[in-house]
Amino acid sequence: MREFIHGDQLRGHKAVVLGAGTSGVAAARLLVRLGASVRLLEKNEVSAAAVPGDQGFEVHGGEHKPEHFAGADLIVLSPGIARVKIAHLLPPQVQVVSELELASWFVSEPIIAVTGTNGKTTTTTLISRILEHNGKRVFTGGNIGTPLSEYLLGTEQADILVLEVSSFQLQNSPSFHPRVGVLLNFSANHLDYHETMEEYLQAKLSMFAHMEAPDLAVVPLSMKNELEAGNFTRAKRVYFVASKRFECSGLPGEHNRENMEAAYLACRYFGLDEEEVRQGIEGFSSLPHRFEAVAEHKGIVFIDDSKSTTVDSTIAALKSQDRPVRLLAGGVFKGGDLAAVLPLLRERVRGVYLFGRSREIFEAAWNESGKEISWDATLEEAVFRAASDARSGECVLLSPATASFDLFANYKERGKTFQRAVRDWVEGTA
C-alpha cells in the first residue's frame, strides 16, 4: 500500500474546481486530501446533483457567479473549459491551473507524456503495454480515462506514469514537465476552442518548454526545422520517422509506423532495447473505435474509426485501406483542410455518405471530387445507405473527421451506434 505523504500541504487554502466530470471530481477529492477548502462548480445542474455529497467539498450547480470565486487562492479548470470564458468572474491574480498541473506538483515518479493531434491514445496504450511486458509497473491515465489525481489518491505504486495529455490540459499547466515528452504530429484541430493555430501549437509545446537537459523530447522529423527555429526545449531531442523496424497487423498504416517508432524511442529512454520493444508490440490490436474492423458480410468490410475527429486522421484512415471505400463523415467540424482529402477521394472512394451537422462544409469542399455525395440526418440512415450501395470487395468506413457532439455524447457512443446499425443491416440482409 502506498502512503499518502502530502496531507495538509494546502491547509488554509481555498480552491474552486470548475467542471464535475471525471477530472474535476478527482481534483476536488485531491484538494480535500491536501487540506484545502473546496467548492466544485458545474453549470449542468443534473451533473452537479449526481456528484456524491459526502466527499468533503461543496457542489454548486447552475450558472457561475463572481461570488462563487470570492476569496479563492486556486482555480482548477477541467479540460474543455476555456479560461477566457470565465476570466471576468475571477479574483485578480488568482492562480488558474489544470487538474494535470495540480496533480503533477505531488508526483515523484517519472512521467512519459504523449501529445499530438492524432494517435495519442493508441501510442499511450502501446507504450504502457511495452513497459508492462518488460516487467515495469505502469499507471496509464491523463486524458485517456483515469486522471493523475486519482493515481495520487490510490494505493498502487507505479514505476512509470504514462499519460495522454491534451492541449486543453497543457494550456493551463505552467510547470508540468515529463521525463519523456512525445509529440506525435500537429495539424488543424480544436479551432472551435483555440483562437488560432499558433495558440493551439504553443499549448502542445508548453510541456517541452519546461523540460530540462536530462529529459528527452521525442518529436517528428517533419517538424524539426520549425521546432528548432523556436528553440522549443532544453531537453535532449530525438526525431522519428515511419520505418519498417516493427511489424504489427493490429497497427496498420504509415501513421501507425510513426506511432510505433515514437513508442520505441520513449521506452528506450528507460533501458529497453529494440527486441524488448518488438516483443511488447507483438499482438497489439487496435483500440475500440480506432480503425476497428467490426464485421464482414457479403464480401463487404465494415470499419469503425469513430475516434477520427480530425481531417488528418481521416486521411490516415483512407491511406490505410486498400479496398475501395464508402466513406461516412460528418458532425461538429473543428477545422482543417478538407481539400487535402480530395486526391484520396478520387483515388480510393466510391461514395461519400454525410450525416449530422457540417453538411454544407463538406459538400462545398468535396463537390470537386467527382464522387456521389449523399446526406442523411442520422448515422443509422447513412450506414444503411452506404451498406446497400457497397459491393463485394469494398469497405464501409466510418471516419468522420469531426467531433461527435451534434448527435452523440462522445465518439464512443457514435462508434457503438455505427456498430449497431451495421449489425441491423447484416441481420436484415442475411
BARO-392421 format. One record per residue (C-alpha): residue in one letter; x negated, y, z. Coordinates in steps of 0.2 Angstrom, whole numbers, plus 5000, padded with zeros to 4 digits. Example, Ala and Ser with C-alpha at 12.3 -4.5 7.8 and 13.67 -1.06 7.14 Angstrom:
REM BARO-392421
 resn   px   py   pz
    a 4938 4978 5039
    s 4932 4995 5036
***
This chain:
REM BARO-392421
 resn   px   py   pz
    m 5000 5000 5000
    r 4993 5017 4995
    e 4993 5030 5009
    f 5000 5047 5005
    i 4987 5059 5011
    h 4994 5075 5005
    g 5008 5078 5018
    d 5012 5096 5024
    q 5000 5104 5012
    l 5014 5115 5006
    r 5021 5118 5023
    g 5029 5136 5024
    h 5031 5137 5005
    k 5047 5140 4997
    a 5049 5131 4980
    v 5063 5131 4967
    v 5064 5117 4954
    l 5074 5120 4938
    g 5082 5105 4930
    a 5090 5090 4938
    g 5083 5077 4926
    t 5070 5064 4930
    s 5055 5075 4931
    g 5065 5089 4941
    v 5071 5077 4954
    a 5054 5069 4956
    a 5046 5086 4958
    a 5058 5091 4971
    r 5055 5075 4981
    l 5036 5078 4980
    l 5038 5095 4986
    v 5048 5090 5001
    r 5035 5077 5005
    l 5022 5091 5004
    g 5031 5101 5017
    a 5040 5114 5006
    s 5057 5121 5007
    v 5065 5116 4991
    r 5080 5121 4980
    l 5085 5112 4964
    l 5095 5122 4951
    e 5104 5113 4937
    k 5116 5123 4925
    n 5126 5107 4922
    e 5137 5105 4937
    v 5141 5087 4933
    s 5122 5083 4933
    a 5120 5093 4949
    a 5134 5084 4958
    a 5126 5067 4953
    v 5110 5071 4962
    p 5110 5061 4979
    g 5112 5074 4993
    d 5101 5065 5006
    q 5083 5069 4999
    g 5079 5084 5009
    f 5082 5098 4996
    e 5096 5109 4992
    v 5105 5107 4975
    h 5115 5121 4966
    g 5125 5118 4950
    g 5130 5132 4938
    e 5123 5147 4931
    h 5106 5153 4938
    k 5106 5169 4948
    p 5092 5180 4954
    e 5097 5176 4972
    h 5093 5158 4969
    f 5074 5163 4967
    a 5073 5176 4980
    g 5058 5173 4991
    a 5051 5159 4981
    d 5032 5155 4981
    l 5033 5142 4967
    i 5044 5139 4952
    v 5044 5121 4944
    l 5051 5121 4926
    s 5057 5104 4919
    p 5052 5101 4901
    g 5063 5109 4888
    i 5067 5124 4899
    a 5058 5139 4891
    r 5050 5151 4904
    v 5055 5166 4893
    k 5074 5162 4895
    i 5073 5163 4914
    a 5059 5176 4916
    h 5072 5190 4920
    l 5078 5181 4935
    l 5061 5178 4943
    p 5052 5187 4958
    p 5037 5197 4952
    q 5020 5187 4952
    v 5029 5171 4957
    q 5019 5155 4951
    v 5028 5145 4937
    v 5022 5128 4933
    s 5027 5111 4926
    e 5030 5095 4935
    l 5015 5089 4927
    e 5004 5103 4933
    l 5011 5102 4951
    a 5008 5083 4952
    s 4990 5084 4945
    w 4985 5095 4959
    f 4986 5080 4970
    v 4979 5066 4959
    s 4961 5060 4961
    e 4962 5045 4948
    p 4955 5048 4931
    i 4968 5053 4918
    i 4970 5049 4899
    a 4982 5062 4892
    v 4989 5059 4875
    t 4997 5073 4865
    g 5001 5077 4847
    t 5016 5080 4836
    n 5019 5061 4831
    g 5014 5045 4838
    k 5012 5050 4856
    t 5022 5036 4864
    t 5015 5022 4853
    t 4997 5027 4857
    t 5000 5030 4875
    t 5008 5012 4877
    l 4994 5005 4866
    i 4980 5012 4877
    s 4989 5006 4893
    r 4990 4988 4885
    i 4972 4988 4880
    l 4966 4993 4898
    e 4978 4981 4907
    h 4972 4967 4895
    n 4955 4971 4901
    g 4959 4970 4920
    k 4962 4988 4924
    r 4977 4993 4935
    v 4986 5006 4925
    f 5000 5019 4928
    t 5009 5024 4912
    g 5020 5039 4913
    g 5022 5058 4910
    n 5033 5062 4895
    i 5036 5043 4892
    g 5048 5039 4906
    t 5040 5040 4924
    p 5035 5057 4930
    l 5017 5059 4938
    s 5026 5065 4954
    e 5034 5048 4955
    y 5017 5040 4955
    l 5011 5050 4970
    l 5026 5045 4979
    g 5024 5027 4976
    t 5014 5013 4984
    e 5004 5006 4970
    q 4986 5012 4967
    a 4980 5013 4949
    d 4963 5013 4942
    i 4968 5025 4927
    l 4983 5035 4924
    v 4988 5036 4905
    l 5000 5050 4902
    e 5010 5056 4887
    v 5011 5075 4888
    s 5022 5086 4878
    s 5019 5104 4873
    f 5034 5109 4884
    q 5024 5102 4899
    l 5007 5109 4894
    q 5014 5126 4891
    n 5016 5128 4910
    s 5001 5118 4915
    p 4987 5132 4918
    s 4974 5120 4926
    f 4979 5102 4920
    h 4964 5093 4914
    p 4962 5075 4910
    r 4946 5065 4910
    v 4950 5060 4892
    g 4962 5071 4881
    v 4969 5064 4865
    l 4976 5075 4851
    l 4983 5064 4838
    n 4989 5076 4825
    f 4998 5093 4823
    s 5012 5099 4812
    a 5028 5109 4812
    n 5039 5104 4827
    h 5049 5112 4841
    l 5051 5128 4832
    d 5068 5129 4840
    y 5058 5131 4856
    h 5041 5138 4852
    e 5042 5156 4844
    t 5028 5152 4832
    m 5017 5138 4826
    e 5002 5146 4834
    e 5011 5146 4851
    y 5015 5128 4848
    l 4997 5124 4844
    q 4990 5133 4859
    a 5002 5124 4870
    k 4995 5107 4864
    l 4977 5113 4865
    s 4978 5121 4883
    m 4973 5105 4892
    f 4957 5104 4881
    a 4953 5122 4887
    h 4952 5116 4905
    m 4941 5101 4902
    e 4923 5101 4906
    a 4906 5093 4899
    p 4908 5076 4907
    d 4926 5074 4899
    l 4930 5068 4882
    a 4941 5076 4869
    v 4947 5063 4855
    v 4954 5073 4840
    p 4957 5071 4822
    l 4943 5074 4809
    s 4956 5083 4798
    m 4957 5097 4812
    k 4938 5098 4815
    n 4935 5115 4807
    e 4950 5123 4814
    l 4946 5117 4832
    e 4928 5121 4832
    a 4931 5138 4825
    g 4941 5141 4840
    n 4928 5134 4852
    f 4943 5124 4859
    t 4934 5114 4873
    r 4919 5112 4883
    a 4921 5093 4884
    k 4912 5081 4873
    r 4921 5078 4856
    v 4923 5063 4845
    y 4933 5064 4829
    f 4943 5050 4822
    v 4950 5045 4805
    a 4960 5030 4800
    s 4950 5014 4797
    k 4952 4995 4795
    r 4942 4992 4811
    f 4958 4985 4819
    e 4972 4975 4811
    c 4990 4973 4819
    s 5005 4968 4810
    g 5016 4977 4823
    l 5007 4993 4819
    p 5010 4996 4800
    g 5004 5011 4790
    e 4990 5023 4789
    h 4996 5033 4804
    n 4995 5018 4815
    r 4977 5015 4809
    e 4974 5033 4816
    n 4983 5029 4832
    m 4973 5013 4835
    e 4956 5022 4832
    a 4961 5036 4844
    a 4966 5022 4857
    y 4949 5013 4854
    l 4939 5029 4857
    a 4949 5033 4873
    c 4946 5016 4880
    r 4928 5016 4875
    y 4925 5030 4887
    f 4929 5018 4901
    g 4917 5005 4896
    l 4927 4994 4884
    d 4919 4988 4868
    e 4926 4985 4851
    e 4930 4967 4854
    e 4939 4970 4870
    v 4949 4983 4862
    r 4953 4972 4847
    q 4960 4958 4860
    g 4971 4971 4868
    i 4978 4977 4852
    e 4982 4959 4846
    g 5001 4955 4846
    f 5006 4973 4850
    s 5023 4976 4842
    s 5032 4991 4838
    l 5042 5000 4851
    p 5061 5001 4851
    h 5067 5014 4838
    r 5049 5017 4831
    f 5049 5009 4814
    e 5058 4994 4821
    a 5064 4980 4809
    v 5082 4976 4816
    a 5090 4965 4803
    e 5088 4957 4786
    h 5104 4952 4776
    k 5106 4948 4758
    g 5088 4952 4755
    i 5090 4970 4762
    v 5079 4975 4777
    f 5086 4987 4790
    i 5073 4998 4799
    d 5077 5009 4815
    d 5064 5024 4815
    s 5076 5035 4826
    k 5061 5041 4835
    s 5056 5050 4819
    t 5061 5068 4824
    t 5049 5077 4813
    v 5046 5079 4794
    d 5028 5072 4796
    s 5035 5056 4805
    t 5047 5053 4791
    i 5033 5055 4778
    a 5023 5042 4788
    a 5038 5030 4788
    l 5041 5031 4769
    k 5022 5028 4766
    s 5023 5013 4777
    q 5037 5004 4767
    d 5033 4995 4751
    r 5051 4992 4747
    p 5062 5004 4738
    v 5071 5014 4752
    r 5089 5020 4755
    l 5084 5034 4767
    l 5096 5040 4781
    a 5092 5058 4788
    g 5100 5072 4797
    g 5103 5080 4814
    v 5096 5095 4823
    f 5082 5102 4811
    k 5066 5108 4821
    g 5056 5115 4807
    g 5044 5108 4795
    d 5040 5107 4776
    l 5054 5096 4768
    a 5047 5100 4751
    a 5032 5089 4756
    v 5043 5074 4756
    l 5048 5077 4738
    p 5034 5066 4730
    l 5039 5051 4741
    l 5057 5053 4737
    r 5054 5052 4719
    e 5042 5038 4721
    r 5050 5027 4734
    v 5068 5032 4737
    r 5083 5026 4728
    g 5096 5037 4738
    v 5097 5049 4752
    y 5111 5047 4765
    l 5113 5063 4776
    f 5123 5063 4792
    g 5127 5076 4805
    r 5120 5093 4805
    s 5107 5101 4794
    r 5116 5095 4778
    e 5113 5112 4769
    i 5094 5112 4774
    f 5091 5095 4767
    e 5101 5097 4751
    a 5093 5114 4747
    a 5075 5106 4749
    w 5079 5089 4741
    n 5090 5093 4727
    e 5075 5094 4715
    s 5071 5075 4719
    g 5082 5069 4706
    k 5090 5057 4718
    e 5108 5055 4723
    i 5111 5064 4740
    s 5127 5060 4750
    w 5133 5066 4766
    d 5144 5059 4780
    a 5150 5067 4796
    t 5144 5052 4806
    l 5129 5040 4806
    e 5140 5025 4806
    e 5148 5031 4789
    a 5131 5034 4782
    v 5125 5017 4787
    f 5140 5008 4778
    r 5137 5019 4763
    a 5119 5015 4762
    a 5120 4997 4765
    s 5134 4995 4752
    d 5123 5003 4739
    a 5107 4994 4743
    r 5102 4979 4733
    s 5091 4964 4737
    g 5073 4969 4739
    e 5077 4986 4746
    c 5076 4994 4763
    v 5089 5004 4773
    l 5078 5016 4783
    l 5084 5027 4797
    s 5070 5040 4798
    p 5080 5057 4802
    a 5066 5070 4803
    t 5077 5079 4816
    a 5082 5079 4834
    s 5097 5069 4839
    f 5107 5082 4849
    d 5121 5085 4837
    l 5129 5068 4838
    f 5119 5059 4852
    a 5112 5062 4869
    n 5094 5056 4863
    y 5085 5047 4849
    k 5088 5030 4859
    e 5107 5032 4858
    r 5105 5037 4839
    g 5095 5021 4836
    k 5107 5010 4846
    t 5121 5017 4836
    f 5112 5013 4820
    q 5109 4995 4825
    r 5127 4993 4830
    a 5133 4999 4813
    v 5120 4988 4804
    r 5127 4973 4814
    d 5145 4978 4810
    w 5141 4979 4791
    v 5132 4962 4792
    e 5146 4954 4800
    g 5159 4961 4788
    t 5149 4955 4773
    a 5143 4938 4779
***
